[in-house]
Amino acid sequence: MKGLSLLLQSIFILFIALACTETDGPEPDETAAVDGYATGKVTNTDGSPLAGVKIVIDNTMIHASYSLGNSDEKGNYKIQLPKVGTFMASAHITKQYNGKEYEFDLHPDVYEAFSIDGAVRNFQWKLTGKRPVEAQGYYGVTIEVNKAILSGIYDSENIEFTLVPVGNLIDGSKGKTLKMKHGQPFTNDYGKLVDIPLGRYKMTAYYKGEAGEGPLKLRKHFSEDAYEDEIIIDFEPSTMWGNNIAFISYTE
């Protein structure tokens, strides 16, 4: 009887161990790649799902070969891949703002090619921040700063520009006042205020440098308007010098 009791105890312990292994095991990996598909989730600037975003799967082995799809109401997408190739995924969103249409590239969580085995690529809309190193630049928009012909200021890196939001930003969020100087000489950002969240702004400028100190006057660079103490900045979706950009001039 003692041997039978020990046998029953061993069977019971084994049963419990097996039951625990099955219950406590890992849940199915919902983010795993699906063979033959590009999948992922697209989110808004606040992290909520973003529907209707265009997803482009570029076949890097075949010229001008693309597979297209859109995110659904939950922000998810699933795009079947061709049988041959290596692929890069990108996501793009178009938004109307103050009567103009702007297009944005979304930020990928992984920026690298993948095979026909499939891959997960998630994307988020960002109003600011650096793009992946390979893509270069910023997600925010740019203001190019130009000196008026008669201005005596040549060290424009010593001008502080103040941008006060007028209304909400393009994603509907509330912006904040920005105080910015452009990049130093001999850098890529010289003469540019970069990585600004796209919105409408009231702009003023104050100079403190080699030529003295005091507030400056501004105007839109390609206009014939008079220089003013403050101007309203709107960004152009497309120009020959770049997209989502504004141009201003300064003078004493």
Protein Blocks (a to p, Z undefined) as FASTA:
>chain_A
ZZmmmmmmmmmmmmmmmmmmmmmmccddfkbccehiacdddddfkopacehiacddddfk
bghiacdddddfkopacddddfbdcddddddddddeehiacddddddfbdcdddfkopad
dddddfbdcddfklgpafbdcddddddfklcbfblmlpccddddehjdfkopacdddddd
dddehiakgoiaehiacdddddddddddfkoccddddddfkbcbdcdfbdcddddfbdfk
bghiadddddZZ
